[in-house]
Amino acid sequence: MASPLTHAIVGATLGYQLRLGAANAWWIAMACAVAPDLDAIGFWLGVPYDSFWGHRGFTHSILFAALLSWMCVWWTGNSAGRLRLWSVYWMATLSHGVLDAMTDGGFGVAFFSPVDQSRYFFPLRPIHVSSMSPKDLLGPHGLDVLINEIFWVWIPCGLTLIIVWWWNRGRVISSSE
């Protein structure tokens, strides 16, 4: 898995790109990007890694991303721009599995769960896998992972933000957009 901080950065980047104005919408986008790793609780409770509820199983799927996004839009009660919010939350949640499928460890991501429990990786896997141990995240391995993620995820997110800002500078966005 990529680190929780990196998943949150991708969620914030998506929120900015799609011009979410409300601060709580950005926080929800970041939470959606991190949420699939709640399945790590099962890992510590003995749930087999390759099971439906195992790490990188159903909570990393396209369907889970759609359901979580719908629940977040419903929970916030925001009646304006629901489709836009849903799409941001969906992309933020789905970005989690995409990053995990680009790591150099684990058993892959069950993108098509519950229909297909097969686990997938992308051909390009430059992101170092992060430990599921909080203790390891703060040690030398965690620093190595963080440096790798800065190069492969944070810098591209930063460049994306600069490009989007530059493209939209001076542009007035109506509330209906």
C-alpha positions as CSV (number, residue, x, y, z in Angstrom):
1,M,0.0,0.0,0.0
2,A,1.0,3.6,-0.4
3,S,1.2,5.6,2.8
4,P,-2.0,7.1,4.2
5,L,-0.5,10.6,3.9
6,T,0.1,10.1,0.2
7,H,-3.4,8.8,-0.4
8,A,-4.8,11.9,1.4
9,I,-2.6,14.2,-0.8
10,V,-4.1,12.6,-4.0
11,G,-7.6,13.2,-2.5
12,A,-6.8,16.9,-1.8
13,T,-5.4,17.3,-5.3
14,L,-8.6,15.9,-6.9
15,G,-10.6,18.2,-4.7
16,Y,-8.6,21.2,-5.9
17,Q,-8.7,20.3,-9.5
18,L,-12.5,20.0,-9.5
19,R,-12.7,23.2,-7.6
20,L,-14.5,22.0,-4.5
21,G,-15.1,25.2,-2.6
22,A,-16.2,23.9,0.8
23,A,-13.4,22.9,3.2
24,N,-15.5,20.0,4.4
25,A,-15.7,18.6,0.9
26,W,-11.9,18.6,0.7
27,W,-11.7,16.8,4.0
28,I,-14.2,14.2,2.8
29,A,-12.2,13.7,-0.5
30,M,-9.1,13.1,1.6
31,A,-10.9,10.7,3.9
32,C,-12.3,8.8,0.9
33,A,-8.8,8.5,-0.5
34,V,-7.7,6.9,2.8
35,A,-10.8,4.9,3.6
36,P,-10.1,1.7,1.7
37,D,-7.3,0.9,4.1
38,L,-9.8,0.4,6.9
39,D,-9.5,-3.2,5.8
40,A,-6.2,-3.3,7.5
41,I,-8.1,-3.8,10.8
42,G,-9.1,-7.2,9.5
43,F,-5.4,-7.9,8.7
44,W,-4.6,-7.4,12.4
45,L,-7.6,-9.5,13.4
46,G,-6.5,-12.5,11.3
47,V,-8.7,-12.0,8.2
48,P,-6.8,-13.7,5.4
49,Y,-5.1,-11.3,3.0
50,D,-6.6,-12.8,-0.1
51,S,-10.2,-13.0,1.2
52,F,-13.2,-10.8,0.2
53,W,-12.6,-8.6,3.3
54,G,-8.9,-9.0,3.2
55,H,-6.4,-6.2,2.6
56,R,-6.9,-4.8,-0.9
57,G,-10.1,-6.8,-1.3
58,F,-13.6,-5.3,-1.6
59,T,-12.8,-2.0,0.0
60,H,-10.4,-1.3,-2.9
61,S,-12.9,-2.1,-5.6
62,I,-14.7,0.1,-8.1
63,L,-18.1,-0.8,-6.5
64,F,-16.9,0.2,-3.0
65,A,-15.7,3.5,-4.4
66,A,-19.1,4.2,-5.9
67,L,-21.0,3.2,-2.7
68,L,-18.8,5.1,-0.4
69,S,-19.1,8.2,-2.6
70,W,-22.8,8.0,-2.6
71,M,-22.9,7.6,1.2
72,C,-20.7,10.7,1.6
73,V,-22.9,12.8,-0.7
74,W,-26.0,11.6,1.1
75,W,-24.4,12.1,4.6
76,T,-23.4,15.8,3.8
77,G,-27.0,16.5,2.6
78,N,-25.6,18.8,0.0
79,S,-28.3,19.3,-2.6
80,A,-26.3,21.4,-5.0
81,G,-23.7,19.8,-7.2
82,R,-24.3,16.2,-6.1
83,L,-22.9,14.7,-9.2
84,R,-19.8,16.8,-9.0
85,L,-19.2,15.8,-5.4
86,W,-20.0,12.2,-6.1
87,S,-17.4,12.1,-8.9
88,V,-14.7,13.7,-6.8
89,Y,-15.3,11.3,-3.9
90,W,-15.5,8.4,-6.3
91,M,-12.2,9.3,-8.0
92,A,-10.6,10.0,-4.6
93,T,-11.7,6.6,-3.3
94,L,-10.7,4.8,-6.5
95,S,-7.3,6.5,-6.5
96,H,-6.4,4.4,-3.5
97,G,-6.6,1.2,-5.4
98,V,-4.8,2.7,-8.4
99,L,-1.9,3.8,-6.2
100,D,-1.8,0.4,-4.5
101,A,-1.8,-1.4,-7.9
102,M,1.4,0.6,-8.6
103,T,3.3,-0.6,-5.6
104,D,6.1,-3.2,-5.6
105,G,4.5,-5.5,-3.0
106,G,1.4,-7.2,-1.8
107,F,-1.0,-9.5,-3.8
108,G,-2.6,-6.9,-6.0
109,V,-6.0,-5.1,-5.9
110,A,-9.4,-6.7,-6.3
111,F,-10.8,-3.9,-8.5
112,F,-13.8,-5.9,-9.7
113,S,-14.9,-7.4,-6.4
114,P,-17.4,-8.7,-5.6
115,V,-17.9,-10.1,-9.1
116,D,-14.2,-11.1,-9.5
117,Q,-11.9,-11.6,-6.6
118,S,-8.8,-11.7,-8.8
119,R,-6.1,-9.3,-7.7
120,Y,-4.4,-6.9,-10.2
121,F,-1.2,-4.8,-10.5
122,F,-0.4,-2.3,-13.2
123,P,2.6,-3.0,-15.4
124,L,4.3,0.1,-14.0
125,R,5.0,-0.4,-10.3
126,P,7.4,2.2,-9.1
127,I,5.9,3.0,-5.7
128,H,7.6,1.2,-2.8
129,V,5.0,-0.7,-0.7
130,S,4.4,0.9,2.8
131,S,4.4,-1.3,5.9
132,M,1.1,-1.9,7.7
133,S,2.9,-1.5,11.0
134,P,2.7,2.1,12.4
135,K,6.1,1.4,14.0
136,D,7.7,0.7,10.7
137,L,6.2,3.8,9.1
138,L,8.2,5.9,11.5
139,G,11.5,4.0,10.9
140,P,14.0,3.8,8.1
141,H,11.7,1.9,5.8
142,G,9.0,4.5,6.3
143,L,11.5,7.3,5.3
144,D,12.5,5.3,2.2
145,V,8.8,4.9,1.2
146,L,8.1,8.6,1.8
147,I,11.0,9.8,-0.4
148,N,9.8,7.4,-3.1
149,E,6.2,8.7,-2.8
150,I,7.4,12.3,-3.0
151,F,9.1,11.5,-6.3
152,W,6.3,9.4,-7.8
153,V,3.1,11.0,-6.3
154,W,3.6,14.3,-4.5
155,I,5.7,16.0,-7.2
156,P,3.2,15.1,-9.9
157,C,0.3,16.2,-7.7
158,G,2.1,19.5,-7.1
159,L,2.7,20.0,-10.8
160,T,-0.9,19.2,-11.5
161,L,-2.0,21.8,-9.0
162,I,0.3,24.4,-10.6
163,I,-1.0,23.7,-14.1
164,V,-4.6,23.8,-13.0
165,W,-4.1,27.0,-11.1
166,W,-2.3,28.6,-14.1
167,W,-5.0,27.4,-16.5
168,N,-7.8,28.8,-14.2
169,R,-6.2,32.0,-13.1
170,G,-8.6,34.9,-13.5
171,R,-11.3,32.6,-14.6
172,V,-14.6,33.1,-12.8
173,I,-16.4,29.9,-11.9
174,S,-20.1,30.0,-11.4
175,S,-21.7,27.9,-8.6
176,S,-23.5,25.8,-11.2
177,E,-20.2,24.6,-12.8
